[in-house]
Amino acid sequence: MTTPIDLRSDTVTRPTPAMRAAMAAAPVGDDQYGEDPLTNELQARVAALLGKEQGLWLPSGTMANQVALRVLTRPGDEVVVSREAHAGWHETGGSAANAGVQLVEVGARGVFDVAALEAAIKPRGLPVYPPTTLVEVENTHNRSGGIIFAQDEVVRICALARSRGIASFLDGARLWNASVASGIAEAELAAPFDLVAVSFSKGLGAPGGSLLAGSRDLIVAATRQRRMLGGAMRQTGFFAAAALHGIDHHRGRLAEDHANARCFAEALAAQRSVELDLATVQTNIVVLRLRAGAIDAATLVQRARERGVLVNAFDARTIRAVTHLDVSREQVERAGATLVELLD
Ligand SMILES: *Cc1c(COP(=O)(O)O)cnc(C)c1O
């Protein structure tokens, strides 16, 4: 069988020959002694790109989020997040297990406004309430279909948080996509937040790695938490080389992924059995609902697989498709046509 067109996630990409060459040629050292040259370069470069004092490489975005929670909260605290935030839905309970916090979801479709944050903040000084100590924004928002968080609202949210002594964290696993699609520089998107996470293994196509950026003090604390969680590695330069290559060569092309996602979404939105608001297709993710009476998600996923197209089912009626470096416009068109045929 020919290679399937894999739209399950932008994490399925394999390093390109040029990325593999950069990895193979990487000079490396023991990062626990601060002696891995490319990790040091990557941390400095991405911290500067995000307008923060210092950066810290971590093996995964999940660990970056968990470390951020442990640095910015104490067990028993409450954290305000968007509906269906990655931290609550895709980290297998880690926020409760590792940081001991409870997450409160607010807003709708992956975003919320400053009034929703204000309403969710528990009053301080009453012994029955957990203290609200952190607000987290996810930009772009994964489960809501790669939605971009409006930056003027981000500024208001973080200003309110600061005025109430609440820390702020940006889960920017796909901040690169948000920046390319909005035309707003990463540093501006990151500016209102105390701590920011970005990923190298999604749109940039590296085989692994994320980074936390913030003030020197927060990164010192994060470095300890990374080690405590078992994420302190040694010759990380092989990963850093891949990340640097992705930043230099794959960041600009994200616009292609966005155009491909739109092309796929337009084909499917025209179907009567599909519920898909094209206004939600802002970057490289398409989340669509199958109407009652239409084929269910599990069956559609199975039949599409038999025809060489891979997509994910989020629930019985929700499908997610993600475009990336390893799928061309032609393949995305073919995948769209295959799903349309199966829906008929
Ligand atoms: C993928 C993702 C993560 C976690 O990254 P991993 O490297 O897969 O652990 C965190 N946040 C968001 C929004 C993501 O989409």
The ligand as an ORCA input file, in Angstrom:
! r2SCAN-3c Opt
* xyz 0 1
  C       1.102     19.182     21.689
  C       0.765     20.198     22.710
  C       1.414     20.211     23.949
  C       2.349     19.094     24.406
  O       3.414     18.823     23.614
  P       4.099     17.367     23.597
  O       5.450     17.670     23.089
  O       3.256     16.534     22.707
  O       4.127     16.863     24.997
  C       1.104     21.225     24.829
  N       0.204     22.170     24.514
  C      -0.443     22.178     23.345
  C      -1.419     23.268     23.062
  C      -0.202     21.184     22.410
  O      -0.894     21.166     21.270
*
